[in-house]
């Protein structure tokens, strides 16, 4: 792995020290982004994210149903 890193650094025209510094910086930024993403929602919520719009749609449908029921004539003797 060290030889690969040395060859890649040379191909990019940077020192090995700079190559490792940039690679470490990239990894630290990636971990920080993942940590922030983990702070937003607990892991078990991942499966529910795609369903978040369903609650709004359910409310809309219930409102339409209630509106339609209000148009029905009242039955006598109820």
N, C-alpha and C positions, 0 to 999 in steps of 0.2 A: 504494500500500500504506500509505503514511503517513496519507493521508486516511481510509482505512478504519479504521486503528488509532485515530486521533483520534476518529472517530465512535463506534466501539465503546466506547472509554474513557468518552466523554461519556454514552453510553447506560447504562453501568454505574455511573456516578456516581463515577468515580475519575479521578485525574489521569493524564495521559499518561505521566508518569514512573513512577507506580505500575503502570500497565498494562504498560509495557515491562519493569519489574523483575519482575513476576509471570510474564510470558511467558518471560523469560529464565530465571528460576528453574525453571519447569516444564520447559523444554527441557533444562536442566542435569541435573535429576533423571531425566528420561527417558533421557538419554545414559548416566548412571551406572548405571541399571537394565540397559540394554543391554550395557554393559561387563561388569557382573557376570554376566549371562547368558552372555556370550561366554567368560568365564573358566571356566565350568563344563564345557562340552563344546566340542571343536573343531568348526568348521562342518561338516566331513565326517561327523560323528556324528549329525547331525540326522535323516538317513534311517534310522538304526538305532534311534532312540528308541522307535518304535512296536513294534519287535520284541523289546524287552527281556523281555517275559513268555514268549516262546517257549522260551527256555532252561529256565525252570522247568517248563514244560509238557512239554518233551522229557524231562527228568529223571523226571518223574512217570510218563510213558508207559513209559520204559525200566524203571523199577522194577516196574510192573505186568507187563510182558512177562517179566522175570526171575522174578518170583513165579510166573507161570503155567508157565514152563518147569521150575521146580523141582517142580511137581506131576506132571509127565509121568513115566511109569515108564521106568526105564533099559532099554536094549535089550541083550540078551545077545549076545555075540560081537563087541562093539565094541572 
